[in-house]
């Protein structure tokens, strides 16, 4: 089947696109997980979050979106069908009005995981990157370091789908091996979004692989799954080709004993500033 990755249509299991590898087989071996992260640049863990808690968070977000007039009133709330004229909604911030979401992202389960994975007491940025991506939209390919590189570079992104996400709804895709593209890391990966005015590297996934190598990988996601990766992994999203919102959230985790990018933490994170 063909799927829309960035601005390209690529064949799933074809020359340019394959399936992400699950790490559930080694989930209880922290040393093996660290080795897998070093090798692959990412960890896909199915059912990491409690599914019921994720769906509870999803419902609270959809209720907020309904109050904003963004959902079709003639459909079921849980389907997240876009109202006529609605577009992608970015709801980044501390999300204190969504306690069910914070219960998932700040809860003991995930914090204990990062305590073990980092071998140190962990923290999570107060700012969460919550998105409801509408039809026709996608996220271009980028390194996260460009947006949060003013503290330690040993920060991990946890991308959590808040609902089941088919290929058509536009989940995340990663460029395999891109955490070892040294020329790209030294050029684009050395930039700061605020200081240098840069954003996504490209909307064309093949521009990267034809220049630096590698291959793209994606999958279909279920509520409760997570994709964990570091600051130097090139990733983008598939285009949402449906009339349902694709709801997901990015959260960041690091050691509390390393420098924090102050733009994203504290009671009122500043966000992007010069």
N, C-alpha and C positions, 0 to 999 in steps of 0.2 A: 504494500500500500504506500501511497505518497502522503507525506506530511509536510506542512509548511514550517520550516525552521528559519526564523528571521524572515528575510525576504525571498528565500529560495524554497522551491519544492524539491524534497529529497526522498528517495525511496528507502523506507524502513527495511533494514537488513540488506541494504544495497552497498554500493561502493563507498558512500560518504557517511552512512548513518547506521549505527548498531544499537543494541540494547545495553542499558546500564547494568553493571554487575552488582548483585545484592551481596551484602556483607553479613547477613543474618547467620550464616554458618559459623562465623567466628565472633559473634556478638559478645560472648562471655569470656573472650580471651583478649584482654586489653593490649597486650603486647602485639598480638596478631593484627588488631585494629590499627595500631600505630604504624605497623609495617605496611598494611594495605593503604593507609593514607599516604604514606611516603611513595608507594609504588603507583597507585592510581590517581592520587590527588583528590579523592572523594570517598565518602562512605554512603551507600544507599542502605538504609535500615528500614525494613518493612515493619509496620506496626510498632514503632518506637514509642509513640504517644498512645495513651489510652483513647481508643476510637470514640467512645461515648463522650469523653471530655472535649475532644476536637469538634464533634458535631454540636455539642452544647455551645461552644465558642462560635461556631459557624452560624447557629441560629441567632445568637445575640447580635452578630454583625449584620445579618440579613434584616433583622428587625430595625436596626439603625438605618440601614439603606432604604428600607420601606418608608420610614419616617421622612427621609430625604426626598422621597418621590422617585427613586431610581429603579424600582421594580414594577413589573407588569402586575396590576391589581387583579387581573383575571386568571392568574396562575397560582400554583402553590408556592408559599414562601420559600420552602426548602429547595425548590428548583432554581431559585435565583435568576429568573428570566428578566432580561433588561426591559425597562419601559421604553416606549418610543422616544427617540431622541437622546437617550442616555448614552454616556460614554464611560471610559475607564475612570475609576475613582481611586485616588491615592489617599490613604488615611494614616500616613505615618505620624508617629508621635509616641507619647507614653501610654496612650490608650487606657487611661485610668477608668474611663467609662465602660470598659469591656473587661470586667474582672474574670470572666470565664476564659477569655483568651490569655490573660496574664497567668492564670492558674496553670495553663499548659506550658507557657514559655518560661516561667520563673519557678516552676514547681520543683519539689525535692528530687523527682525522678531524673530530670534533665541536668540539674545542678550536680547531683551525685555522679552522673555519667562524666561530666567534664572535670570534676575533681579527680576522678580516676584517670581519665584520658590524658589530662595535662600533668598529672602527678603533683598537683598543687591546688590550693583553694581557688575556685573559679568565681567569676562574676559574669553577669550579662548586662549589656548596655540597656539603659532605661528606654531608649528610643527603639521602637519596633517599626519595621517597614511593612505595613499592611496594605495590600492592594486588592482591588476588584477589577480585573482586566476584562474589558469589553470586546465585543466582536470586531475583528479586523486589526486588533492591536497585539503587539509583542514587545519584548525587551531586547534591545540590541546587545551584541556581544561586548563583554567588558571584564576587567579585573576589579574585584571589590576594593583592592588596596588604593585605587585612585580616589575613593570616596571616604576612606577611613584609615589613612596611613600616617596620622600624626602621633600615634602612640606606638605600642609594640606592633610588629608585623605578625606576631604569633596570635592572630585572632581567627576564630572559626565562624563561618556563616552556617546557620541551620535554616534551611528552606523547608517550610511545612505547608503542604497543601491542606487547605481547610475545606475538605470535601473530596469526593472522588473526581479525578481529572483524567479524562480520556485524551488520546492524541489530538482530537479535534478541539478540545478545550484549551490546549496550549500550555503544557507543563514545561519544566526546565530541561534544557539540554546543555551538556558540557563538552568541551573540546578535549579529548583524551590526550594526555601528555603535555598539555599547555602549561602546567606548573613547572615544566623544565625548558620552556622556550626562553633561553637566557637573553637573546637579543630583544625580544618583545618585553620581557621583564625590565630590562635596562632602559628601554625607551618609553613606551606607553606606561609600563608599570612603575616608572619613577615619577609620574605626573601626579598633581594634586588637583582635583576637580575645581576647587575654589580658587586656588592660586593661579592655575594655568588655564582655566576656562575649558577644560576637556570634559567629555562625557563618554558615551559609548565609543568603542574602538571602530566598530563597523556593524551594519545591519546585514551584511553578506557573510554567512558562515564559511563559504568556500574561499573567500578572500584570505582568511587566516590559514586554512589547511593547505592551500596552494602555495602560500608564501613560507610557512613555517613547518608544515607537516601535520601529523596527527589525523584524527578522525572524530566525528561527532557521535554522541550517544545520548539517548533519551529513553523514556519508558512511559507507561501509564501508571498513575499514582492513585493510592487509596488514602482516605482520611486516616491519619495515624502514622503514615510513612514520613521519613525525613531524608533529606539529602544534605550531608555535612561536607564542607570543603573549606580550604584556606583562602587567603587573600590573593593568591596568584594562580587561580584556576579560571581560564576563560570560559564564560558561560553566557547563554542567552535563553530566550524562551521560544517555544513554538507559537505560532499565531493562533489566537482564539478564533475559530471559524464558526462558532455556534452563537445562538442568541442568549446564552446563559453566561453570567459572570463567572470567571475563573478567580476564585478567592484563595489567596495564599499570603504567607507572612514570612519575612526574613528576620531572624534574631541573631545577635552576635555574642560570642562567649570567649573569654580569655582568662588568664591568671590574674588574680587580684593583686599580685606582687609585681606586675609589669605595668608600664605606662599606659594610661587610657587616653584615647582620642577624646578630648573634653567636649567636642561638638555633639557627642552622642550619649552623654551620661549626665547624671545630676537630676534634680527635681524638674528643671525646665531646660532640657537640652537645646542648645542654640541651633543645631542643624548646620546647614551649609552657610558658612560665613567666610569672608575674605581673610 
